[in-house]
Amino acid sequence: MSPPPRTLTVRRPFVRTSGDSRLLLRAVRGFVVRRMLVLGALLVGLCIAQVWLRLQVTHLGYELSAARRMQNRLEHEQRELEVELATLRDPGRIADVARRQLGMVEPGKGQVVILR
């Protein structure tokens, strides 16, 4: 059999412990706790900012969709109005309205005077 392995045992610490070690440990723990709280609050703030930004993007998407629908509706209305304007400006229609509603007749000979 082989002899048991030798182990190093320290009977007394290399550095003398004093009462300040507990104070130092408490200060370090407090620092770590404060840092973790600040980092947690920062993380929560960033999450809230991300949610707010996503809501803004969604809201702007709805507004953009509504604006596009309105643009399409207005373009359709403009085309209809252009057709109506072309119909109202038709010379045959104007002559018909002049005869029927206003009682006008074609001018006879001698009624037309050309000015130069």
Contacts in CASP RR format, 6 or more apart in sequence:
PFRMAT RR
TARGET T0000
AUTHOR 0000-0000-0000
METHOD contacts of the structure
MODEL  1
MSPPPRTLTVRRPFVRTSGDSRLLLRAVRGFVVRRMLVLGALLVGLCIAQ
VWLRLQVTHLGYELSAARRMQNRLEHEQRELEVELATLRDPGRIADVARR
QLGMVEPGKGQVVILR
87 93 0 8 1.000
98 104 0 8 1.000
99 105 0 8 1.000
END
